[in-house]
C-alpha cells in the first residue's frame, strides 16, 4: 500500500474522528451477526439445561431446548451453529462406534434443528474425542494415536452426519489425509453439496480446557495431543497444512484458537484468499468472562472489540460463544 505523504497542519488525522457519523463512514472493518457461528453443547434428556461451570453463561442443552435456542439465534440473524455432544460415559468406548451411530445425540439434534429451522446452517464436529474412552481425537493403540485407521472411522462419522442433514462438516481431529478421504466419500455417496470447513491449523493449545469440561472429555484424556495437533511455536507449518487441505477438497479453513493466533489468520487470508474462519475458544471465553465478573473489563465493549479484531485480521467469520449476546449488542 502506497501512502500519500502530507505534513501537519494539512494532515490532521483527527478531522476524520470528530464525530461518530464520520468515524462510521470511513470505518475499515465492519461486523454483523452474519459473521458468527455459534458453538453449542448438547446433552440427553428433555427440558434440560446444565451450566458449564468453567464457562459462565454457557449451557449444555437437551435437543428440545437446543431447538428453541437455535430458533432464537436464527431470529437474531446468526446464520450457523456448530454442534458438540456431551456423550454419556457408557457410550464412550475403545472402538468409538457411537461416533457414526445414525441416532447418536449429534445426529438427532441435526435432524431436529433442520426440521424446525431449515434455513439455519448446521455445522458438525468430526473427531472421535466425544466418543473415545481415552479422550483422544483418534484411536489409541499401544499408547499411540493411529492415523489411517482413525481416518476410516472419521469417514463413517462424516457420512452419518451428512445423512442427518448437516450442511458443513468440520473435521477437527488433525489426522493426515482425512480431508481427501471425507471429500471422496461425500462425493461418492451423493453428498456433493455438503461443505467441509477444515480445522486446518489447530494448535496444541492450553486454551481448550473449559471445552473439554463441557463435552466431558477432560477426565478421560490420557497424555496430550501434541503428536497430532500443531506446535504452538510454528507459523509456516500452518500455511502448508492449509494448502494441503485446500488441495484435498476443503471449502473453508479454520484457525484455532483465535485471538492468540491472529497472525496466522492474517497469513492464511493473504496467502490463499479463501474463506477463513477462527474459533474464539473456550479458554478465551472463560478468561474474558472472569474479567467481566470481576468488573475488570467492560463487557459489552470488549465483546465487540475482540470480534472486530478477528475481522480486521482477515477472518470471514468467527465461531464464538458470545454470538447471541453480540448479535443483540449489534442491534442496539
C-alpha positions in Angstrom: 0.0 0.0 0.0 1.4 3.4 -1.0 0.8 6.3 1.4 0.5 9.9 0.3 2.9 11.9 2.3 1.4 15.1 3.9 2.6 17.2 6.7 0.9 19.0 9.6 -1.3 21.0 9.5 -2.6 19.9 6.1 -2.6 16.4 7.6 -4.8 16.2 10.7 -6.0 12.6 11.4 -8.4 13.9 14.0 -10.6 15.5 11.3 -11.9 12.0 10.4 -12.5 11.2 14.1 -14.5 14.3 15.1 -18.0 12.7 15.0 -19.5 9.2 15.2 -21.0 9.5 11.8 -17.7 10.3 10.2 -16.0 7.5 12.1 -18.6 5.1 10.9 -18.4 6.4 7.3 -14.7 5.6 7.0 -14.6 2.5 9.2 -12.3 -0.1 7.6 -13.8 -3.1 9.4 -17.4 -3.9 10.0 -19.0 -6.8 11.8 -22.6 -8.2 11.9 -24.4 -11.2 13.1 -23.8 -12.7 9.7 -20.2 -13.2 10.7 -21.0 -15.6 13.6 -21.1 -19.3 14.0 -22.5 -20.2 17.5 -20.9 -23.3 19.1 -23.5 -25.2 21.2 -23.4 -28.2 23.5 -26.0 -31.0 23.5 -26.9 -33.3 26.3 -29.5 -36.1 26.7 -32.9 -35.6 28.3 -35.9 -33.3 27.9 -36.2 -29.8 29.1 -32.7 -29.9 30.4 -30.2 -27.0 30.7 -26.9 -27.6 32.5 -24.5 -24.8 33.3 -20.8 -25.4 32.4 -19.0 -24.1 35.5 -15.8 -23.1 33.7 -17.8 -21.2 31.0 -20.2 -18.8 32.8 -23.3 -18.3 30.8 -22.7 -21.4 28.6 -25.1 -24.3 28.9 -25.5 -27.9 27.7 -29.0 -28.2 26.3 -31.2 -31.2 25.6 -32.4 -31.3 22.0 -35.8 -29.7 22.7 -34.1 -26.7 24.4 -31.4 -26.5 21.8 -34.0 -26.3 19.0 -35.6 -23.3 20.9 -32.2 -21.7 21.3 -31.3 -22.3 17.6 -34.6 -20.7 16.5 -33.8 -17.6 18.7 -30.3 -17.4 17.3 -31.6 -17.5 13.7 -34.1 -14.7 14.6 -31.1 -12.6 15.8 -29.5 -13.0 12.3 -27.0 -15.7 13.2 -26.6 -17.9 10.1 -25.0 -21.0 11.6 -24.5 -23.1 14.7 -21.9 -25.8 15.4 -22.9 -28.9 17.4 -20.8 -30.6 20.1 -22.3 -33.5 22.1 -21.8 -34.4 25.7 -21.7 -38.1 25.3 -22.8 -40.3 28.2 -19.9 -42.3 29.8 -21.4 -45.6 28.9 -21.2 -44.7 25.2 -17.5 -43.9 25.3 -15.6 -46.9 24.1 -12.3 -48.0 22.6 -13.9 -48.5 19.1 -15.8 -45.2 19.2 -18.7 -46.8 17.4 -21.2 -44.2 18.8 -19.5 -41.6 16.6 -21.2 -42.9 13.4 -24.4 -44.2 15.0 -27.2 -42.6 12.9 -29.2 -41.9 16.1 -26.4 -40.5 18.2 -27.0 -37.3 20.1 -25.4 -35.0 17.5 -27.3 -36.6 14.5 -30.6 -36.4 16.3 -30.0 -32.8 17.1 -29.1 -32.0 13.5 -32.4 -33.5 12.2 -34.5 -31.7 14.8 -32.9 -28.3 14.1 -33.2 -28.7 10.3 -36.8 -29.6 10.7 -37.6 -26.7 12.9 -35.3 -24.1 11.4 -34.5 -25.4 7.9 -32.6 -22.3 6.8 -30.2 -22.3 9.7 -26.8 -23.7 8.7 -25.8 -26.7 10.8 -22.2 -27.5 11.3 -20.9 -30.6 12.9 -17.7 -31.7 14.6 -15.8 -34.7 13.1 -13.5 -36.2 15.7 -13.6 -39.2 18.0 -12.9 -37.5 21.3 -16.5 -37.2 22.5 -16.9 -41.0 21.9 -13.4 -42.2 22.9 -12.8 -43.7 26.4 -9.3 -42.3 26.1 -10.4 -38.8 25.3 -8.4 -38.5 22.1 -9.4 -37.4 18.7 -8.2 -40.7 17.2 -7.9 -44.4 18.1 -5.2 -45.2 20.7 -3.1 -48.3 20.1 -0.2 -49.2 22.3 -0.1 -45.7 23.6 -0.1 -44.1 20.1 -2.8 -42.3 18.2 -3.0 -44.1 14.9 -3.7 -42.1 11.8 -5.1 -44.2 8.9 -7.4 -46.4 11.0 -8.8 -43.2 12.5 -9.4 -41.6 9.1 -11.6 -44.6 8.2 -13.7 -44.0 11.2 -13.9 -40.3 10.6 -15.3 -41.0 7.1 -18.1 -43.1 8.6 -18.8 -40.3 11.1 -18.9 -37.7 8.4 -21.3 -39.7 6.3 -23.6 -40.3 9.2 -23.7 -36.5 9.8 -24.3 -35.8 6.1 -27.2 -38.2 6.2 -28.6 -36.4 9.2 -28.8 -33.1 7.2 -25.6 -31.3 8.3 -24.6 -28.5 5.9 -21.0 -28.1 6.9 -18.7 -30.9 8.1 -16.0 -29.7 10.5 -13.1 -32.2 10.8 -11.3 -31.1 14.0 -9.1 -34.2 14.5 -5.9 -33.1 12.7 -5.3 -36.6 11.2 -3.3 -36.6 7.9 -5.3 -37.3 4.8 -8.8 -37.0 6.4 -10.0 -34.2 4.1 -9.3 -36.1 0.9 -10.9 -39.2 2.4 -14.0 -37.4 3.6 -14.5 -35.4 0.4 -14.2 -38.5 -1.7 -16.7 -40.3 0.4 -19.2 -37.4 0.3 -18.9 -37.2 -3.5 -19.3 -41.0 -3.9 -22.3 -41.2 -1.6 -24.4 -38.3 -3.1 -23.4 -35.6 -0.7 -21.5 -33.3 -3.1 -23.3 -30.2 -1.7 -22.1 -30.8 1.8 -19.2 -28.4 2.6 -16.1 -29.0 4.6 -14.7 -26.4 6.9 -11.4 -27.9 7.9 -9.7 -27.2 11.2 -6.5 -26.8 9.2 -4.4 -25.0 11.7 -5.5 -26.4 15.1 -2.8 -25.8 17.6 -2.0 -28.0 20.7 -3.1 -25.2 22.9 -3.8 -24.8 26.6 -6.8 -22.7 25.8 -9.1 -25.7 25.3 -9.6 -26.8 28.9 -13.1 -25.5 29.6 -14.3 -27.0 26.3 -13.1 -30.4 27.4 -15.2 -29.9 30.6 -18.2 -29.0 28.5 -18.1 -32.2 26.5 -16.9 -34.4 29.3 -13.5 -35.3 27.8 -11.1 -33.7 30.2 -11.2 -36.5 32.8 -10.9 -39.2 30.1 -7.9 -37.7 28.3 -4.6 -39.7 28.8 -1.5 -37.8 27.9 -1.7 -34.9 25.5 -2.5 -34.2 21.8 0.9 -32.9 20.7 1.5 -35.7 18.2 -1.3 -34.6 16.0 -2.2 -31.0 16.9 0.2 -28.2 15.8 3.2 -26.9 17.7 2.2 -23.6 19.2 5.6 -22.2 18.0 5.0 -22.8 14.3 3.6 -20.5 11.7 4.9 -21.7 8.3 3.6 -25.1 9.0 0.1 -23.6 9.3 0.3 -22.5 5.7 1.4 -25.9 4.5 -1.5 -27.5 6.3 -4.0 -25.1 4.8 -2.5 -25.7 1.3 -2.8 -29.4 1.7 -6.4 -29.3 3.0 -7.5 -27.0 0.1 -5.9 -29.3 -2.4 -7.7 -32.3 -0.8 -11.1 -30.6 -1.0 -11.7 -28.3 1.9 -14.2 -25.4 1.1 -13.3 -23.3 4.1 -10.5 -23.3 6.6 -10.2 -22.6 10.3 -7.5 -21.4 12.7 -7.9 -22.5 16.3 -7.5 -20.9 18.9 -8.4 -17.4 17.9 -7.0 -14.2 19.4 -3.5 -15.6 20.3 -3.2 -16.7 16.6 -4.5 -13.7 14.7 -1.1 -13.5 12.9 -1.9 -16.9 11.4 -5.4 -15.7 10.4 -3.8 -12.8 8.5 -1.1 -15.0 6.8 -3.7 -17.6 5.7 -6.1 -15.0 4.3 -3.4 -13.0 2.5 -1.7 -16.2 1.1 -4.8 -18.1 -0.1 -7.7 -15.7 -0.3 -10.1 -18.5 0.7 -13.0 -18.4 3.2 -11.1 -18.2 6.5 -12.6 -18.6 10.0 -11.2 -18.6 13.5 -12.6 -20.1 16.7 -12.7 -17.9 19.8 -12.2 -20.9 22.0 -13.4 -21.8 25.5 -10.3 -20.6 27.3 -10.6 -17.2 25.6 -14.3 -17.1 26.6 -13.6 -18.1 30.2 -10.7 -15.6 30.5 -12.9 -12.7 29.4 -15.9 -13.9 31.4 -13.7 -13.9 34.6 -12.6 -10.3 33.9 -16.3 -9.3 33.3 -17.4 -10.9 36.5 -14.8 -9.0 38.5 -15.6 -5.8 36.6 -12.0 -5.5 35.4 -13.2 -5.1 31.8 -16.4 -3.5 30.3 -18.3 -6.5 29.0 -20.3 -5.1 26.0 -17.4 -3.1 24.6 -14.8 -5.9 25.0 -17.1 -8.5 23.3 -17.4 -6.3 20.2 -13.8 -5.3 20.2 -12.5 -8.8 20.3 -14.8 -9.9 17.5 -13.7 -6.9 15.4 -10.1 -8.0 15.9 -10.9 -11.3 14.1 -12.5 -9.5 11.1 -9.6 -7.0 11.0 -7.1 -9.8 10.8 -8.8 -11.1 7.7 -11.4 -13.6 9.0 -14.6 -14.0 7.1 -16.3 -15.4 10.2 -15.9 -16.3 13.9 -17.0 -19.3 16.0 -17.8 -17.6 19.3 -19.8 -18.5 22.4 -20.7 -14.8 22.5 -22.7 -15.0 19.3 -26.2 -14.4 20.6 -25.1 -11.7 23.0 -23.0 -10.0 20.3 -25.9 -10.2 17.9 -28.1 -8.4 20.3 -25.5 -5.7 21.0 -25.1 -5.0 17.3 -28.8 -4.3 17.1 -28.6 -1.5 19.7 
